[in-house]
Amino acid sequence: MHRAPCLHASAIIGHSGNGMGAQTTQTDNSRRTAGVTFAARLGFEEIRHGYHGRETLRGVSLTAEPGEVLCLLGPSGSGKTTLLRIAAGIEAQSSGRLLLNDREVAGPSVFVPPEQRGIGLMFQDFALFPHMSVVENVRFGLTAMPAREGTAEAMLALERVGLSHYAQKYPHALSGGEQQRVALARALAPRPGVLLMDEPFSGLDSRLKDTIRADTLAILRETRATAVVVTHDAEEAMRMADRIALLRDGKLVQVGTSDDLYRRPKDLFAAAFFSEINEFSGVVRNGHVSTPLGVAEANGMAEGREVSIAVRLSGVGVSADSGVIPARVVSRRFLGVVELLELAIPGSERPVRARIRADILPPGVRDATISVNPQDILVFEKDSETPYIGETKNTE
Ligand SMILES: Nc1ncnc2c1ncn2[C@@H]1O[C@H](COP(=O)(O)OP(=O)(O)OP(=O)(O)O)[C@@H](O)[C@H]1O
């Protein structure tokens, strides 16, 4: 949920720096390498929270390790922003504990105020103050420092993001990408041990996004700050994160590397979040599950068990040559490098979707055949979190 940020001290949470000297070296004319920060460990322990009697976080336990980029991923309303606000201290959880370097900063009997946590926060819309110049915006989080020192630190932070030449400009004169970098400089200036970022790229032009995301990641790596980044975009999480925490309805579904979540999704929801899938239902019979795309082995799954089968669109091969599974092309959508196909196949009321390279199927083909890559068939026990990555054998 996007909310207007509160434009007071909580917009920037750390304020006095971590006392570590700036370790900067000039790399080029536009940008210095970022000063190193003392990365902190941020732990959520059984966090619960709700609004108006409705629980929106239902027992989340999760740790962001020092120096890692942890992405909180999930659909709208899954509780990502609430978790971030609790970490920042803008919101106090109903129960559970928040730990910073294993020290409790929010819990049943403790509440360390936001400005004493050494945590930086960057909002979705950057929340720059329009009436302040760029350098004043960046200095805002350094008010505990003497004026001259604060300005010097703010200039250093602007150099890190390559924007020191814009110090005296006002936010309205900057592009969206430049505003994003000012907001990043402002969040990093106090050298927070943890930086929280709420959808930091969502307001940017899609062409700009990739570059700015890569630049931001480079700066995060240089500062070595622990970063917790909220996103609802699985690809963005995969591009940025050391680990991804997938949330659904206020609960953690799975935590792991992008490889873990893509290749070994814990359930159908996780599978569907990371790739487009065709979904089937089936029942385990003689150690196998029948699907319209063939028979999947159901190793380890109980006989008679109802299962969900996910077949990734990218795992469905389509050919004009003869083959085992006949298919009639229902629709084709050209997307440049790839094309998206809908195919009617025997035994399935709904068309099967496939995403194939655009030059594979000749134009005008109506009758085709389908093959499936076994790696792209995922079988899940219904209502269970146990995954099984199956192999198919064609029925005919
Ligand atoms: N101040 C509030 N008052 C009432 N309900 C709230 C408040 N803040 C959040 N919620 C509810 O809590 C749930 C989780 O919201 P949250 O903003 O944390 O989700 P999110 O995963 O960040 O979603 P989005 O991606 O849309 O920002 C939602 O159902 C939301 O409506």
The ligand as a Gaussian input file, in Angstrom:
#p B3LYP/6-31G(d) Opt

LIG

0 1
 N       -2.778000       2.206000       8.554000
 C       -3.512000       1.167000       8.175000
 N       -4.809000       1.049000       8.543000
 C       -5.543000      -0.019000       8.182000
 N       -5.082000      -1.049000       7.453000
 C       -3.811000      -0.991000       7.050000
 C       -2.944000       0.113000       7.382000
 N       -1.737000      -0.145000       6.869000
 C       -1.822000      -1.324000       6.226000
 N       -3.059000      -1.838000       6.333000
 C       -3.515000      -3.109000       5.773000
 O       -2.533000      -4.095000       6.078000
 C       -2.356000      -4.985000       4.990000
 C       -0.903000      -5.029000       4.618000
 O       -0.558000      -3.764000       4.063000
 P        0.892000      -3.435000       3.534000
 O        0.872000      -2.025000       3.039000
 O        1.874000      -3.795000       4.569000
 O        1.028000      -4.457000       2.334000
 P        2.088000      -4.465000       1.145000
 O        2.459000      -5.882000       0.950000
 O        3.177000      -3.496000       1.418000
 O        1.202000      -3.969000      -0.068000
 P        1.586000      -3.007000      -1.316000
 O        2.497000      -3.827000      -2.181000
 O        0.262000      -2.756000      -1.949000
 O        2.242000      -1.791000      -0.765000
 C       -3.266000      -4.506000       3.885000
 O       -4.433000      -5.277000       3.901000
 C       -3.561000      -3.074000       4.250000
 O       -4.821000      -2.693000       3.788000

